[in-house]
Amino acid sequence: MTHEDHALCFPCRGASLYGVLSLPARPGSCGLLIVVGGPQYRIGSHRQFVLLARAFAAAGYPVFRFDYRGMGDSEGDMRSFAEIDQDIQAAIGQFLAAAPSVQQVVILGLCDGATAAMLYAHQDRRVSGLVLINPWAHTEAGEAKARLKHYYRARLFAPELWRKITSGNFDYRRAARSLFTSVRGALLPANAGGSQPSLPDRLHRACTLFQGAVLLILCGNDLTAQEFLDLTQQSRRWRTLMRSPRIARAVLPAANHTFSRREWREELARRTIEWLGALPGAVRHDRASAPGATRQVLSRLI
């Protein structure tokens, strides 16, 4: 057995939270905390977080995935990604207590789990890195622009669209309403929601304040990822931030939002393990550093 799983219970503001620690036989000094996007619990779509945790643990990295308050087995009221700073803080404390070999914590998050990690990381010196997968940086204008640019362009060349048109089953009124809504949304200003900073503004500030290493992983077949990618390309300050040497980026062109196919999940794990091994001070384990060893580990576990 390459690792053991341990169920853990820990407190957070009077509520009991539950998680699973995957501890390698020879745990390294770098550990991964998985922050799940909501509404979802620690297993994830297609059991993705279970499988990813096993792959990372097999490569020597302790992994802790947990349910924040109001989700899964944990107590408390349900809350949004912007309200779980205390949960993440408590989870890191439990992680370090249960895995004493861990000296640097990397937070891995998907969708608004990645967003929560971005907003939190600069506040905690224990966090040395972030793996951000399809971060949620939603605005009404951003979503509308991404839909016009990516969805409608692909839709125009989709065979099923033309089959509906030629067969007379195409709903022209519904399509027109959808297109009009997207165009109207795309014309909105970025801060149309009010005087408070927009989510992209808050994320830019948080990511600028965080000085650790970042791995950004985006899926080509996902509007959430495309909205974030458009944001980083269209804004001068985001382009400047993305050019920082501490930020690495990978794009998986065919993958969807939740990596529902095995090959997409394997690629996500492989890229993450390789990036972790290159972090300053990271300990590379023999089986993870030998040529082809990472792929062999994934083939056995995923």
C-alpha positions in Angstrom: 0.0 0.0 0.0 1.4 3.4 -1.0 -0.7 5.4 1.4 -3.3 5.2 4.2 -6.5 7.2 4.5 -7.5 8.6 7.9 -10.9 10.2 8.7 -10.4 13.3 10.8 -12.8 15.6 12.8 -11.8 19.1 13.8 -13.5 22.2 15.2 -14.3 25.5 13.4 -16.1 28.2 15.2 -18.2 25.8 17.3 -18.9 23.4 14.4 -17.4 20.0 13.8 -15.8 19.6 10.4 -14.8 16.3 8.7 -12.1 15.4 6.3 -9.9 12.6 5.0 -6.1 12.6 5.2 -4.2 10.6 2.6 -0.8 9.9 4.2 1.9 8.3 2.1 4.1 5.6 3.5 7.0 8.1 3.2 5.4 11.5 3.5 7.2 14.5 2.0 7.5 18.0 3.3 5.0 19.5 0.8 1.3 18.8 1.4 -1.8 19.4 -0.6 -5.0 20.9 0.9 -8.0 20.3 -1.5 -10.7 23.0 -1.3 -13.8 21.8 -3.0 -16.0 24.0 -5.1 -19.6 24.2 -4.1 -22.2 23.1 -3.7 -20.2 19.9 -3.5 -18.4 17.8 -0.9 -15.0 16.2 -0.5 -15.5 13.3 -2.9 -16.2 15.5 -6.0 -17.7 14.9 -9.4 -16.9 11.4 -10.7 -15.0 10.8 -7.4 -12.3 13.1 -8.8 -10.9 14.3 -5.5 -10.7 10.8 -4.1 -8.7 9.7 -7.2 -6.6 12.8 -7.3 -5.7 12.5 -3.6 -4.6 8.9 -4.1 -2.5 9.8 -7.1 -0.8 12.7 -5.2 -0.3 10.5 -2.1 1.3 7.8 -4.2 3.8 10.3 -5.4 4.7 11.1 -1.8 2.5 14.2 -1.1 0.2 14.1 2.0 -3.3 15.3 1.0 -6.1 16.6 3.1 -9.6 17.1 1.6 -12.5 18.3 3.8 -16.1 19.5 3.9 -16.4 23.1 5.0 -19.3 24.2 7.2 -22.7 23.3 5.8 -21.5 20.8 3.2 -21.2 17.0 3.3 -20.7 15.6 6.8 -19.7 18.9 8.4 -21.9 20.9 10.7 -23.1 24.5 10.4 -25.0 26.6 7.9 -24.2 26.4 4.2 -22.0 29.2 3.0 -20.5 30.6 -0.2 -16.9 30.4 -1.4 -16.4 34.0 -0.1 -17.3 32.9 3.5 -15.0 29.9 4.2 -11.7 31.6 5.2 -12.1 30.3 8.8 -12.8 26.8 7.5 -9.6 26.8 5.4 -7.6 28.2 8.3 -8.9 25.4 10.6 -8.3 22.7 8.0 -4.7 23.8 7.5 -4.2 23.7 11.3 -5.6 20.1 11.5 -3.6 19.1 8.4 -0.3 20.2 9.9 -1.1 18.6 13.3 -2.0 15.3 11.6 0.9 15.3 9.1 3.9 16.7 11.0 6.3 16.1 8.1 4.5 18.9 6.1 6.4 22.1 6.1 4.7 23.9 3.1 1.1 23.8 2.2 -0.2 24.0 -1.4 -4.0 24.6 -1.8 -5.6 23.0 -4.8 -9.1 24.2 -5.7 -11.6 23.8 -8.6 -14.0 26.5 -9.8 -15.1 28.6 -6.8 -12.8 26.4 -4.6 -9.9 27.9 -6.6 -11.4 31.3 -6.1 -11.7 30.8 -2.3 -8.1 29.6 -2.3 -7.0 32.8 -4.1 -8.9 35.1 -1.8 -7.5 33.3 1.3 -3.8 32.4 0.5 -2.2 35.8 1.1 -3.5 35.9 4.6 -1.7 32.8 5.8 2.0 32.4 5.8 1.7 28.6 5.9 0.5 28.6 2.3 3.4 28.4 -0.1 1.6 27.6 -3.4 -1.7 27.4 -5.2 -3.1 25.0 -7.9 -6.0 26.9 -9.4 -8.2 24.9 -11.7 -10.8 26.7 -13.8 -11.2 29.6 -11.3 -14.6 31.3 -11.0 -14.2 35.0 -11.8 -17.8 35.5 -12.8 -19.4 38.8 -13.8 -22.5 39.1 -15.9 -20.6 40.9 -18.6 -17.7 38.4 -18.5 -20.0 35.4 -18.8 -21.9 37.0 -21.7 -18.7 37.8 -23.6 -17.3 34.3 -23.1 -20.6 32.8 -24.3 -20.6 35.0 -27.5 -16.9 34.4 -28.2 -16.7 30.6 -27.5 -20.2 29.0 -27.3 -21.9 30.7 -30.2 -18.9 30.3 -32.5 -18.7 26.6 -31.8 -22.4 26.3 -32.0 -22.5 27.8 -35.5 -20.4 24.9 -36.9 -22.1 22.1 -34.9 -23.8 19.5 -37.1 -26.7 19.1 -34.7 -27.6 22.7 -35.1 -28.0 22.4 -38.9 -29.9 19.1 -38.5 -32.4 20.9 -36.3 -32.7 23.8 -38.8 -33.2 21.5 -41.8 -35.7 19.3 -40.0 -37.8 22.3 -38.8 -37.1 21.6 -35.1 -35.1 24.7 -34.5 -36.7 27.2 -32.0 -35.8 30.6 -33.6 -37.5 32.7 -30.9 -35.7 31.0 -28.1 -32.4 31.2 -29.9 -32.9 34.9 -30.6 -33.8 35.6 -26.9 -30.7 33.8 -25.7 -28.5 35.7 -28.2 -30.1 39.1 -27.3 -29.5 38.4 -23.5 -25.8 37.6 -24.2 -25.3 40.7 -26.3 -27.0 42.9 -23.7 -24.9 41.3 -20.9 -21.7 41.8 -22.8 -22.3 45.5 -23.0 -22.6 45.9 -19.3 -19.7 47.6 -17.4 -17.5 45.3 -15.3 -18.8 46.7 -12.0 -22.4 46.8 -13.0 -23.4 45.1 -9.7 -22.7 48.3 -7.6 -20.0 50.3 -5.9 -18.2 47.4 -4.3 -15.1 45.9 -6.0 -16.0 43.3 -8.6 -14.9 39.7 -8.1 -12.1 40.0 -10.7 -10.9 43.1 -8.9 -10.8 41.3 -5.6 -9.0 38.3 -7.2 -6.4 40.5 -8.8 -5.6 42.2 -5.5 -5.5 38.8 -3.6 -3.3 37.2 -6.3 -0.9 40.2 -6.3 -0.6 40.1 -2.5 0.2 36.4 -2.5 3.8 35.9 -3.3 3.9 32.1 -3.5 4.0 29.9 -6.6 0.9 29.4 -8.7 -0.1 26.7 -11.2 -3.2 27.8 -13.3 -4.9 24.9 -15.1 -7.6 25.8 -17.6 -9.9 23.5 -19.6 -10.6 24.3 -23.2 -14.2 22.9 -23.1 -15.4 25.0 -20.3 -17.0 28.5 -20.2 -15.8 29.2 -16.6 -12.2 28.6 -17.7 -12.8 30.7 -20.9 -14.2 33.6 -18.9 -11.1 33.6 -16.7 -8.8 33.3 -19.7 -10.5 36.2 -21.4 -10.2 38.3 -18.3 -6.4 37.6 -18.1 -6.0 38.5 -21.8 -8.2 41.6 -22.1 -7.0 43.4 -18.9 -3.6 45.0 -19.0 -3.0 44.6 -15.2 -4.1 40.9 -15.5 -1.7 40.4 -18.4 1.1 41.9 -16.3 0.3 39.6 -13.4 0.2 36.5 -15.6 3.7 37.2 -16.9 5.1 36.8 -13.4 7.7 34.0 -13.2 6.0 32.6 -10.1 2.8 31.8 -12.2 2.8 28.7 -14.4 -0.1 28.0 -16.7 -1.4 24.9 -18.5 -4.3 24.5 -20.9 -6.0 21.2 -21.5 -7.8 21.9 -24.8 -10.3 19.0 -24.9 -11.1 18.7 -21.1 -14.4 19.8 -19.6 -14.9 21.6 -16.3 -14.8 18.5 -14.0 -12.3 16.3 -16.0 -14.9 13.7 -16.5 -12.7 11.4 -18.6 -9.8 9.4 -17.2 -7.2 10.8 -19.6 -8.1 14.4 -18.6 -7.9 13.6 -14.9 -4.5 11.8 -15.5 -3.2 14.8 -17.3 -4.3 17.1 -14.5 -2.6 14.9 -11.9 0.6 14.6 -14.0 0.9 18.3 -14.5 0.3 19.0 -10.9 2.9 16.4 -9.7 5.5 17.7 -12.0 4.9 21.3 -10.9 5.0 20.3 -7.2 8.4 18.6 -7.8 9.8 21.8 -9.1 8.8 23.9 -6.2 11.7 25.5 -4.2 12.5 23.2 -1.3 10.3 20.4 -2.6 11.5 16.8 -2.0 11.3 14.7 -5.1 10.6 11.1 -4.3 12.4 8.4 -6.2 9.3 6.9 -7.7 7.9 10.3 -8.7 11.2 11.6 -10.3 12.2 8.7 -12.4 11.3 8.9 -16.1 7.8 7.6 -16.7 7.3 6.9 -13.0 4.5 9.4 -12.6 2.5 7.9 -15.5 2.9 4.4 -14.0 1.6 5.6 -10.6 -1.4 7.2 -12.3 -2.1 4.1 -14.3 -2.2 2.0 -11.1 -4.5 4.3 -9.2 -6.8 6.2 -11.5 
